Amino acid sequence: MELPPGIIYLAQRLPKFLLLPVSFYLLAIAIHVPLSTIFLILLSTLSIPITFTVSVFYTDYIDQRRAAALGAVLPPRLSSKWPGGLPLLRKMVDNFRMGKPGTVYIHHKALSLSLSVLMPYN
């Protein structure tokens, strides 16, 4: 019996996902940082969203640099009050359910917009 593609995908991504928290925890133990185990586990766990956020900002920076080097202009970006664009995503889903899928974009006078919700570009 063949494994489902979801399990294969997760198995491929799990080492990269756990590399930073595990290495952070092991490094803290190796250099004898005087912190409690619970605090070390908390910091290790928080390293995942921090790394994710830094990755998104770094990718945005690289995209802007590449566009500038090529003389290109990036499309306008929809901004959100909260990180990850969750309120904007919720508004888009609500509008789609009401039968008005494009109304989030009406106040922007552009043919193309960029939206990053919870995921880095790569």
C-alpha positions as CSV (number, residue, x, y, z in Angstrom):
1,M,0.0,0.0,0.0
2,E,1.3,3.4,-1.0
3,L,1.5,6.3,1.5
4,P,-0.8,9.2,0.9
5,P,0.9,12.3,-0.6
6,G,0.2,14.4,2.5
7,I,2.2,12.1,4.8
8,I,5.1,12.1,2.3
9,Y,5.0,15.9,2.1
10,L,5.0,16.2,5.9
11,A,7.8,13.7,6.3
12,Q,9.9,15.8,3.8
13,R,9.2,19.1,5.6
14,L,9.4,17.9,9.2
15,P,13.3,17.9,9.5
16,K,13.5,21.5,8.1
17,F,10.7,22.6,10.4
18,L,12.2,21.1,13.6
19,L,15.8,22.0,12.8
20,L,15.8,25.4,14.4
21,P,13.9,24.7,17.7
22,V,15.9,21.5,18.3
23,S,19.2,23.1,17.5
24,F,18.3,26.1,19.7
25,Y,17.5,23.9,22.6
26,L,20.6,21.7,22.2
27,L,22.8,24.8,21.9
28,A,21.3,26.3,25.1
29,I,22.0,23.0,26.9
30,A,25.5,22.7,25.5
31,I,26.6,26.2,26.6
32,H,24.9,25.7,30.0
33,V,22.5,28.7,29.8
34,P,21.1,29.1,33.3
35,L,17.4,28.9,32.2
36,S,14.6,26.6,33.3
37,T,13.7,23.8,31.0
38,I,10.2,25.2,30.5
39,F,11.6,28.6,29.5
40,L,14.0,26.9,27.0
41,I,11.2,24.9,25.5
42,L,9.1,28.1,25.2
43,L,11.9,29.9,23.5
44,S,12.6,27.0,21.2
45,T,8.9,26.9,20.2
46,L,8.8,30.6,19.6
47,S,11.8,30.3,17.3
48,I,9.5,28.8,14.6
49,P,7.2,31.9,14.1
50,I,10.1,34.3,14.6
51,T,12.0,32.5,11.8
52,F,8.9,32.4,9.7
53,T,8.4,36.2,10.1
54,V,12.0,36.9,9.3
55,S,11.8,34.7,6.3
56,V,8.8,36.7,4.9
57,F,10.5,40.1,5.5
58,Y,13.7,38.8,3.9
59,T,11.9,37.5,0.9
60,D,10.1,40.8,0.5
61,Y,13.4,42.6,0.7
62,I,15.1,40.4,-1.9
63,D,12.1,40.8,-4.2
64,Q,12.3,44.6,-4.0
65,R,16.0,44.5,-4.7
66,R,15.6,42.2,-7.7
67,A,12.8,44.4,-9.1
68,A,14.9,47.6,-8.6
69,A,17.9,45.9,-10.3
70,L,15.7,45.0,-13.3
71,G,14.0,48.4,-13.4
72,A,10.6,46.7,-12.6
73,V,7.8,47.8,-10.3
74,L,6.2,45.5,-7.9
75,P,2.4,45.4,-7.8
76,P,0.7,47.3,-5.0
77,R,0.3,45.3,-1.8
78,L,-2.8,45.0,0.2
79,S,-2.0,46.0,3.8
80,S,-3.5,44.6,6.9
81,K,-3.7,45.9,10.5
82,W,-2.6,42.5,11.8
83,P,0.4,40.4,11.0
84,G,-0.3,37.6,8.5
85,G,-3.2,39.4,6.9
86,L,-5.8,37.4,8.8
87,P,-8.5,40.2,8.9
88,L,-8.1,40.7,5.2
89,L,-8.4,37.0,4.5
90,R,-11.5,36.8,6.7
91,K,-13.0,39.7,4.8
92,M,-12.2,38.1,1.5
93,V,-13.8,34.8,2.5
94,D,-16.9,36.6,3.9
95,N,-17.3,38.6,0.7
96,F,-16.9,35.4,-1.4
97,R,-19.6,33.7,0.6
98,M,-21.9,36.7,0.0
99,G,-21.2,36.5,-3.8
100,K,-19.0,39.6,-4.0
101,P,-15.5,38.1,-4.4
102,G,-13.7,41.1,-5.7
103,T,-15.0,43.9,-3.4
104,V,-11.9,43.9,-1.2
105,Y,-9.9,45.2,-4.2
106,I,-12.4,47.9,-5.4
107,H,-10.8,50.8,-3.4
108,H,-7.5,50.1,-5.1
109,K,-7.0,51.5,-8.5
110,A,-4.7,48.8,-9.8
111,L,-5.0,46.0,-12.3
112,S,-2.9,43.7,-10.2
113,L,-2.4,43.5,-6.4
114,S,-0.1,41.4,-4.2
115,L,-1.4,39.7,-1.1
116,S,0.6,37.6,1.4
117,V,-1.4,35.7,3.9
118,L,0.4,33.4,6.4
119,M,2.8,32.0,3.9
120,P,6.1,33.2,2.6
121,Y,6.4,33.4,-1.2
122,N,8.8,30.5,-1.7
